[in-house]
């Protein structure tokens, strides 16, 4: 699963990407399109539960969950018509599973705003409109072919036509597709189109050092907008976070305390991005490693086993499951089992976030 980080030029997008992924290198120049090709990085998900498990189970290494982040060049008004670097970058957005939009919520006369003024909601609407126009173009191009196939009696094509028309009705009202609910069959019929406004979105409000908690009026405007579509907002000072990311742990903790933060805001971003992607973690724990494994919310036990190895899913027999609360109460797996808290689950079991598992399989 991967998320694409997008935004207008000069909103701090690449600075945030570099801090999130631990990328090093020269600071991007202060002009549009300094990111020419989408950069990719891996973001680890901070999870205190891993450390808590390790208090009771000794291990050689701890491996957190991760997801891929793609830094996509700045989008400008008219991108869907080829302005700026145009459709080249819209195509990169089609390939990701969720969108992280960085929105400028700070004033700085030394950093040029592409539209000449700082207005975060206008910035959001600019990008949303470009994505909606691009989605309309995609759907209108696909519709004639689907209609021709539907006239032959093709049931799948008929469903695709219905789904396309449903989506076009929404987009023509200037409403993104994430605000409507397609049934599973409709969503599958158009899944290959990579419709951008159907993707879940997280807004990252890039603030200055005087508003680290995002209580200022610019961030509040973003929150009001996001609440209408059920999206979340995380305030981040990208400049500060980039500085924090370069420090060793003792200096990092001292700097965080000095600015009144309990943890780097990037950790909040990573967890919220993970949630926006519709992901959760389960754990395996043993002498070699304690590891968080990434699965979609709603995954079954065999599907979760398949994340470790396809053979585990193919030959799945059952899984043994306990919780961190069980581990903290009884101290070890032996006593968890002795007290009847080690559950045995079959193929229909729906995994819960934080399950600690052993899989039994036969191939």
N, C-alpha and C positions, 0 to 999 in steps of 0.2 A: 504494500500500500504506500502511496506517495502523495504528498501535498505540494502544491505550487504556491510560491510566495509572489504576490503581484502587487502592483501599485502604480501610481503616476510616477514620472521621473522625479528624483530629488526628494523622496519622502523618507529616506533612510532604509530602504528595502535591502540593499546589498550589505549595508553595515549590520543589519539585524541578521541576515543570512549567515554572514561570516562569524558572528558571535554565537549563533545557535549551533553551527556545525564545527566550530573551532577552527575555521579557515584562517590562514595567515596570508599576508601579502600587502601590497601597497593599497592605500585607501583609494576608493574610486574617485575619479575626478568629478567636480561639481558641474556636470552638464548631462543632458539626457542621453540615453542609449549607451552608457559606459559598459553595460553588460550586453555583449553582442550575442553570445551563445548561452543557453540556459546552463547554469552551474548546478551540479548535484552534490548533495552532502547527506550524511547520515546523522540523525538526531537521536540521542539516547533519552529515554523517559525516566526522569528521577522518580524513584519509588522507595520510600522509607521501609516498606514491607520487606524488601530484600535484606536490609540490615537487621531487621527484627527477627527474620528467620535464622540468620547467621548467628544470632545470640544463642540459639538452641542447637543448631546443626553446624558443626565445623566443616569447612570446605576449602578447596584450593583456590577457587575463583568465583566471583560473582558477576553475572552477565545481565544487564538490564534489557528491557524491551527497546526496540528501535523502529524508526520509520524513515523513509527517504524524503528529503526536502529538495525541491527544484526551485532555483532562483531564476525568475523569468523577467526579461528586460521590461523597462517601463512602458506602460500603455498610454497613449495619448488620445484625445478626442479625434475621431475619424479613423481609428485603427482598423475598424471593420471595412472601411473603404480604401485601405492601403496607406493611410497616413502614418508618419513615423516609420516604424519597421513593420507595421501592419499585420497582415494575416499570418506572417511567419511565426509571430509570438502567440497569436491566438491559437495556433495549432498545438503549441506546447501545453497550453492550458487544457485543451481537450484530452490530453493524455493522463492528467493527474486525477486523483480520486476526491480531493477536496482543495478548496482555495483558502489561503491565508492572505487577506488583503491588509497591507500596511497603509495607514492613513495618517497624514501629517496633522498633528495637533499641537504644534509649537510655532512661535513666531521667531524668525531670525533673518534680519536683513542681508546677511552674508550668504544665505542659501536661497537661491532663486526658486520661486514656485512657478511651475510651468504655465499656470493661468494668471499669474500676477497677484494673487491673493490667497490667504489661507482660509479655506472653507471646506472642512472635512466631509460634510454631507454632500456638497457639490462634487467633490472628488469621487466619493463612492458612487454617486449617480452617474457620473461620466463613464466610469468603468462598467458599471452595470448595464448602461445603455449600449455600449459597444458590444458587450457579450450577448445581449438580447438581439441586437441586429444581426450579429454573426450566427446566432442560433436560428433566427428566422430564415436567413439565407440557406443554411444547411437543410432545414426542414422543407422549404419551398423547392429546393433542388431535388430532394428525395421523394417528394409527394407524387409527381407524375409516374415515376417508375413503379411505385407501390400501387398506384391506382390501376396501371396496366396489368400488373400481376393479379390484383384483386378481381379484375374482370374475368379472369380465367377460373375463378372459384377457389383460388389459393387462400385457405383460412388464415394462415399466418400473415399474408399480405393484407387481408381485410382488417386484421387487428392492427397492423402497422399503420394503415391509412387512418383508422379511428384515432390512434394514439397521436399521430402527426397533427391531425385536425384539432384535437384536444389541446395540444401544446401551442399551436399557432393562435388559437383563440386567446390563450393566456398571455402570450407574448405581445399580441396586437393590442392588449390592454395595458402594455408596458408593465407587466408583472412577471418577475422571474419564475422559472419553472420549479424552483425549490419551494415555492409557496403553495403548490398544488400536490395532491397525492394521487399518483398513478397506481393502478393495481399492479400486481407482480407481472402479469402477462403483458400488459401495456409497456411497462418499464423494460421488460426483456426484449420486446419487439423493436425498440428504438435504442437499445443500449449501445449499439455499434456507432452511433452518431457522435458520441462524446459531447453531449449538450452541456454547455458550460454553466448556464444559469440553473441547471438541475443539481449541480454539485453543492454539497454543504459548504458553508463559509464561516470563517472566523475573522473578526476584525481586530487588528493589532493597532492600537492608538499610540503613535510615536510622540511622546511628550518630552518636555524639557525637564531639567533637574529641579524645577520649582513645583512640579506637579506629578511626582513619582507615583502617587496613588490614583491619579486620574480623576480628581475631584473638580477640575476646572471646567468652564463652560464648553470648550471645544469637545472634550471627551464626553460630556453629558449629551451633547447633540448626537454623537455617534451611538451612544447607548440607546437613546430614544429611537433612532432609526433602526438599530439592530433588533430591538425588542419587537418590532412590527413583523419581523420574519423569523423570530425565534433563534436568532444568532447570538453568540457571546462576544464580549469585548474584553481585551486584556490591555491595560496600559503598560507601556514599556518606554524607557528612555534608551533608545538604541545606542546612543553615544556612550552613556554611562555603562550599559551592559557590555559593550565591546571592551571597555577599560577593565571591568570586573573580570571578564572571561580570560584576560591575559595574566591575572594575578595568581600567585600560589595560594593554597588554602588559608593559611593564617592571615595573610594580607587581605584576602577576599572577605573573610569573616569580619575583619576589622572595618573594612570599607563599607560593607553592608550595614553594620551596626551604626556607623557614622552617618549614614543617610536614612536610617530608620526602616530598613527592609529586613525581613526575617530570612529571605532567600532571594537569589537572583530572579528577576521577573522572567528571565528566559525559561526557568524551570516551570513556571506557571504556563507560559506559552506552549511548551512542549507537551504538558499534560492536557491542556485544552485542545491542542491540535490533534492529539491522539483520540480524544473523546469526539471531536468533530469528524474524524475519519470513521467513527463508529466502531472503534477498537476497544478491546479490554485485554487484560493479562491473566494468565494462570502461571503457576510456578511448579518447577521440579526442584528437588533439593536432595543433595547427597554429598559424599566425600569429594567427588571431582569438581562439582559446580553447583551453585544455586543460580537458577536462571528463570527469567521472566519470558514467557512465550506469548507472542501476539496472535490474537484470534478476533474475528468479528463478533460483536455482541449477537447472541443467539446461536452460536456454534454448538454443535453436538460434541459429545465426548470423542467419537471416532474422528470427527473433523479436527478437533484439537490435537489428537494423537498424530494425525497426518502432518501437522506443522513440524513435528520433530522428524518424522520420516514417513514416506508414503507407505512403507511396509506396515507401520504401526496402525494406519487406518485400514489397510486392506485385510490385515489379520487380527483386527481388534476383537478381543474377548470381553474385557471389562476394565474399569479403572477403579482404583482405590483413591478416595478423596477425603481430605480433612481441611480444616481452616486454620488460619493464623491464630485465631482465638483459642482453638483446641491446643495448638502447639504452645502457646503462652501459658495455658492452664496446666497442662500435663508435662511439659518440658521436653518430651521426646516422642518419637513415633511408637516405640514399644508400649509406653504407657497410654498413648492415645488409643492404640489397638486394644489394650487390656481393659480399658474403660468403655469399650463399645462405641467410640467416636470415629473410628475409621470406617467410612461408608463405602459400600460396594455399589457401583453404578454401571448400567448397561448402555446399549447403543443409542437409546433415546434420551439419555441424560443431556440437559441443556447446561452448558458450563456457566459458572458464576465467576465474576471478577474476583480474583484473589484465591481461587481454589488451589490447593497444593495436591499434586497428583502423582500416582504411579500407574502406568499403563501395562496391562497384560495382553499379549498378542501372540499369535501363532501363524507363521507363514511357511 
